[in-house]
Amino acid sequence: MAGNTQAARPRIELYSDTRTRPSAGMLAAMTAAEVGDEQAFEDPTTLALEARVAALLGKEAAVFLPTGTMCNQIALQVHCRPGDAVLADKSAHIIGFEGGGAGATGGVNILPLDGVRGVYVPEQAAAAIPAPGNRYAPRVRLLEVEQSANLGGGTVWPVETIDALGALAEERGLALHMDGARLMNAAATLGQPAARIARACDSVWLDLSKGLGCPAGAVLAGSQTFIAEAWRIKQRMGGAMRQSGYLAACGLYALDHNIDRLAEDHANARLFADSIADVPGIVLDPTTVETNIVIFQLAEDAAMGAPDLSAALVQRGIRIGAFGPTTMRAVTHLDVDRAGVEEAAAELRALLGG
Ligand SMILES: *Cc1c(COP(=O)(O)O)cnc(C)c1O
């Protein structure tokens, strides 16, 4: 492995559901893929994935993209002109984790709303939309929801809230965008089809490289007109690909094999939360865990802070992310089983002196 300094993979990887590796079945689907030139619409596997996701999300059309970040950035640019604004929860991925892309590539302002665990209510959005004719405030063009809300702790937006935001958007002439990085997780929790959850949304995407277990890829969906514009920006941003069918085949495999099992990840996340909630120094209400994300705090009198605890866990082959001095996030996925989660909880307890 000369020149390859890949870090050792921890035995129990709870840092993120992005850390999954393709299964043998997925790799087999990949090597069997029929491919062509994607940007000339000649890659049959990519076209099949796009049609499949458009149907899954209840939209007219879809486009395959390398990442979820690019889905968000393209959607912002299609919906907004430079100087326009989007309303999003203060913890939104588009605010804190996309390298300032909204401003840099779209000239788009993001006005943060003070939601609870990543979820705001329609009244907050309505209050933040400037009155018609107001030339001082930026023109709000877009409402954004993140399903599930990552830094909210995997919180699921109720369908009624999304519908109400859709009605508000329609009334005020705005669009509604869903960052659906973990939409399928939310769908598992809600017991509702993804298309129903995203019905009020003008654009929506899902990530293939998170809980669905693919090595890369995301699919953005919307109307024919929206997707035609999205393609223009995809080309501009360097997102147009060639034999992307090898990646799209992973996506098709994931839709067939990795959706029904998401409930298992949710049960493991809840088990983990239940197992650590009474550890001295941990502040966590396990009933807030709705999907595959467990965010917990370390109290002032905890045996150690988040970075030290994270480092000590790595020594034991367990990775749980430190998100600041006292905040930690654990994410379950298809490469961690119940026994792994139980072991991680036991080690955490031992380290914190429980
Ligand atoms: C991961 C994530 C993204 C970005 O997806 P990438 O495929 O990593 O670019 C966007 N939004 C949310 C909520 C995410 O969790």
The ligand as an SDF file (V2000), in Angstrom:
LIG
                    3D

 15 15  0  0  0  0  0  0  0  0999 V2000
  -24.9060   14.3920    3.7940 C   0  0  0  0  0  0  0  0  0  0  0  0
  -25.9150   15.4560    3.6770 C   0  0  0  0  0  0  0  0  0  0  0  0
  -25.9370   16.3030    2.5720 C   0  0  0  0  0  0  0  0  0  0  0  0
  -24.8760   16.2680    1.5000 C   0  0  0  0  0  0  0  0  0  0  0  0
  -24.7760   15.0600    0.8720 O   0  0  0  0  0  0  0  0  0  0  0  0
  -23.3840   14.6030    0.1970 P   0  0  0  0  0  0  0  0  0  0  0  0
  -23.7950   13.4630   -0.6580 O   0  0  0  0  0  0  0  0  0  0  0  0
  -22.4990   14.2130    1.3450 O   0  0  0  0  0  0  0  0  0  0  0  0
  -22.8610   15.7610   -0.5530 O   0  0  0  0  0  0  0  0  0  0  0  0
  -26.9310   17.2400    2.4940 C   0  0  0  0  0  0  0  0  0  0  0  0
  -27.8730   17.3330    3.4340 N   0  0  0  0  0  0  0  0  0  0  0  0
  -27.8850   16.5470    4.5140 C   0  0  0  0  0  0  0  0  0  0  0  0
  -28.9750   16.6920    5.5270 C   0  0  0  0  0  0  0  0  0  0  0  0
  -26.9030   15.5890    4.6820 C   0  0  0  0  0  0  0  0  0  0  0  0
  -26.9120   14.8240    5.7740 O   0  0  0  0  0  0  0  0  0  0  0  0
  1  2  1  0
  2  3  1  0
  2 14  2  0
  3  4  1  0
  3 10  2  0
  4  5  1  0
  5  6  1  0
  6  7  2  0
  6  8  1  0
  6  9  1  0
 10 11  1  0
 11 12  2  0
 12 13  1  0
 12 14  1  0
 14 15  1  0
M  END
$$$$
